[in-house]
Amino acid sequence: MKQFAVIGLSYFGKNVLEELLELGADIMVVDLNRDAIDEYKDRPVTALVIDALNETSLRRVLPKTIDGVVIDMGDRIESSILATSYCRKIGVSPIIVKAETEEHAEILELVGATKIVFPNREAAKRITPLMMSSAFLNYLPVSGKLVIAELAVPPQLIGRTLLEANLRRKYGLNLISVKNGDEEYDFASPDYVFRAGDIALVSGKDRSLAAFATMATKGAGRKAMPGLGDLSALFGFGKK
């Protein structure tokens, strides 16, 4: 069983903690706020009321063999920087830290953070495309211009096989999986025939997905807001 530490119980830290518990990980929680720690007294975690800004205390409870730490000190930028530095000195890795600003992230990287997270920004990148087009059901920027998205199959493709649709050549997209209604996602063979109500899980560049979603909304009478083809501009994708 993997063991992780969550240092600081602000919103992001709590959500990571809950997800790790769902996955069955062994969790250590460190926070100076006893009320925050008491929320987990009946949960399967090791909850410690400790000042993470005290290197000696942190070194005493944090084993070098731990599989990673998540640091979320809320808006206390200096505190997260110090906690990150101490974890690096202890020899813990990876060190995942929530950042408030670009400047904050730059300092975190300098003092030892191995993964920096901007929860609000990343949430915005996922939600904004859903607002721009009703064809998108989920939207996950992966890296640079690459996106994985869940969206309705355009009516123009209904009745065609996957081979005939030729998504990669015609639209620059790779089909990961497809489902219909309450079905589970499953791999589609080349002779799979698209049906009305199909939902596709695809990967591709942001502009390719935007164009595909536009086709879906036009064919189905859904609303697509102006500028859908420029989704990349929302997030700075493609800028040199």
C-alpha positions in Angstrom: 0.0 0.0 0.0 1.3 3.4 -0.9 1.7 6.1 1.7 1.2 9.8 1.2 1.2 12.9 3.3 -1.1 15.8 2.9 0.3 18.9 4.5 -2.3 21.6 5.0 -6.0 21.1 4.8 -7.3 23.9 2.6 -9.8 23.1 -0.2 -7.3 21.5 -2.7 -5.6 19.4 0.0 -8.9 18.1 1.3 -10.0 17.0 -2.1 -6.8 15.2 -2.8 -7.1 13.5 0.6 -10.6 12.3 -0.3 -9.5 10.9 -3.7 -6.5 9.1 -2.1 -8.8 7.5 0.5 -11.0 6.3 -2.3 -8.0 4.6 -3.9 -7.1 2.9 -0.6 -3.9 4.7 0.1 -2.3 5.1 3.5 -2.6 8.8 4.4 -0.9 11.0 6.9 -2.5 14.4 7.5 -0.4 17.3 8.9 -2.0 20.6 10.0 -1.5 23.0 12.9 -5.3 23.7 13.1 -6.7 21.1 15.5 -10.3 21.7 14.3 -9.3 20.8 10.8 -7.5 17.7 12.0 -10.5 16.7 14.2 -12.6 16.4 11.1 -10.7 13.3 10.2 -10.6 11.6 13.7 -13.0 9.0 12.6 -11.4 8.4 9.2 -8.7 5.9 8.3 -5.9 8.4 8.3 -3.0 9.3 10.6 -3.9 12.9 11.6 -1.2 15.0 13.3 -1.5 18.4 14.8 2.0 19.7 13.9 3.5 22.9 12.7 4.7 22.2 9.2 7.0 25.3 9.4 9.0 23.6 12.1 11.6 21.5 10.2 12.5 19.4 13.2 8.9 18.4 13.9 8.3 17.7 10.2 11.4 15.6 9.9 10.4 13.6 13.0 7.0 12.5 11.6 7.7 12.4 7.8 9.5 9.2 6.7 11.9 9.5 3.8 10.2 6.4 2.4 6.9 8.1 1.9 5.6 7.9 -1.6 4.9 11.6 -1.9 3.5 14.7 -0.3 0.8 17.2 -1.2 1.2 20.7 0.2 -1.8 23.1 0.4 -1.3 26.0 2.8 -4.2 28.0 1.4 -3.1 31.5 0.5 -0.1 31.4 2.9 2.5 31.6 0.2 5.5 31.9 2.5 4.3 28.9 4.5 4.0 26.7 1.4 7.5 27.7 0.3 9.0 26.8 3.6 7.2 23.5 3.9 8.3 22.6 0.3 11.9 23.4 1.2 11.8 21.2 4.3 10.3 18.3 2.4 13.1 18.5 -0.1 15.7 18.6 2.6 14.1 15.5 4.2 14.4 13.7 0.9 10.7 13.3 0.1 9.7 12.9 -3.6 7.4 13.8 -5.4 6.4 17.1 -3.8 3.1 18.3 -5.2 2.3 21.9 -4.2 -0.6 24.2 -4.9 0.5 27.6 -6.2 -1.3 30.9 -6.0 0.6 32.9 -8.7 3.2 32.5 -11.4 5.8 34.1 -9.1 4.8 31.7 -6.3 5.2 28.7 -8.6 8.6 29.9 -9.7 9.9 30.1 -6.2 8.3 26.7 -5.3 10.2 25.1 -8.2 13.4 26.7 -7.0 13.0 25.3 -3.5 12.2 21.7 -4.6 8.6 21.3 -5.8 8.4 18.5 -8.4 4.8 19.2 -9.5 3.0 22.6 -9.2 -0.7 22.8 -9.4 -3.0 25.7 -10.2 -6.4 24.2 -9.3 -8.5 27.2 -10.2 -6.8 27.7 -13.5 -7.0 24.1 -14.4 -10.7 23.9 -13.5 -11.3 27.0 -15.7 -9.6 25.3 -18.7 -11.9 22.3 -18.3 -15.1 24.3 -17.7 -14.8 27.1 -20.3 -15.0 24.9 -23.4 -18.2 23.3 -22.0 -19.7 26.8 -21.8 -18.6 27.5 -25.4 -20.3 24.5 -27.0 -23.0 22.1 -25.8 -21.3 19.3 -27.9 -18.6 19.0 -25.2 -19.4 16.9 -22.2 -15.9 16.9 -20.7 -12.7 18.7 -21.7 -9.2 17.9 -20.4 -6.2 19.8 -21.6 -3.3 17.4 -21.3 -0.1 19.3 -22.5 0.4 22.1 -24.8 -2.2 21.9 -27.5 -3.2 18.2 -26.8 -6.7 17.7 -25.4 -8.8 14.7 -24.4 -12.5 15.4 -24.7 -15.8 13.7 -24.4 -18.4 15.0 -26.9 -21.4 14.1 -29.0 -20.8 12.4 -32.4 -21.9 14.8 -35.2 -25.1 13.7 -37.0 -23.1 13.7 -40.2 -21.3 10.6 -39.0 -24.4 8.6 -37.9 -24.7 5.4 -40.0 -21.0 5.5 -41.0 -18.4 3.0 -39.8 -15.4 4.2 -37.9 -13.3 3.2 -40.9 -15.5 5.3 -43.2 -15.4 8.3 -40.8 -11.6 8.3 -40.9 -11.4 10.7 -37.9 -7.6 10.9 -37.9 -7.2 11.9 -41.6 -10.4 14.1 -41.9 -10.5 15.7 -38.5 -7.1 15.2 -36.9 -8.6 13.2 -34.0 -8.0 9.8 -32.5 -11.0 7.8 -31.1 -10.2 6.4 -27.7 -13.6 4.9 -27.0 -17.3 5.3 -27.7 -20.5 4.7 -25.8 -24.3 5.2 -26.2 -26.8 6.0 -23.4 -26.0 4.2 -20.2 -23.5 1.9 -21.8 -19.9 1.7 -20.5 -17.1 3.0 -22.7 -15.6 0.3 -24.9 -13.1 0.0 -27.7 -14.6 0.4 -31.2 -13.6 -1.9 -34.0 -13.0 -0.4 -37.5 -16.5 -1.7 -38.6 -18.3 0.0 -35.7 -21.3 1.9 -37.0 -21.9 5.3 -35.3 -25.4 5.5 -33.9 -27.6 8.4 -32.9 -26.8 9.4 -29.3 -23.2 8.2 -29.5 -20.7 9.9 -27.2 -17.1 9.7 -28.3 -14.0 10.0 -26.2 -11.3 11.4 -28.5 -7.9 13.0 -28.3 -6.4 15.7 -30.6 -5.3 19.3 -30.8 -7.6 21.9 -29.3 -8.4 23.5 -32.7 -9.3 20.1 -34.2 -11.6 19.4 -31.4 -13.2 22.9 -31.7 -13.9 22.3 -35.4 -15.4 18.9 -34.7 -17.6 20.3 -31.9 -18.8 23.0 -34.3 -19.8 20.4 -36.8 -21.7 18.6 -34.1 -23.6 21.7 -33.0 -24.5 22.8 -36.5 -25.8 19.4 -37.4 -27.8 18.8 -34.2 -29.1 22.3 -33.8 -27.2 22.9 -30.6 -25.9 26.3 -29.7 -22.3 27.1 -30.3 -21.1 30.5 -29.2 -19.1 32.7 -31.6 -15.4 32.1 -31.6 -15.5 28.4 -30.9 -12.8 27.8 -33.4 -10.5 30.0 -31.3 -10.8 28.0 -28.0 -7.0 27.9 -27.9 -7.0 31.7 -27.4 -8.8 31.2 -24.1 -5.9 29.3 -22.6 -2.9 30.7 -24.6 -2.5 27.5 -26.5 -0.4 27.9 -29.6 1.2 31.1 -28.6 4.9 31.4 -29.4 
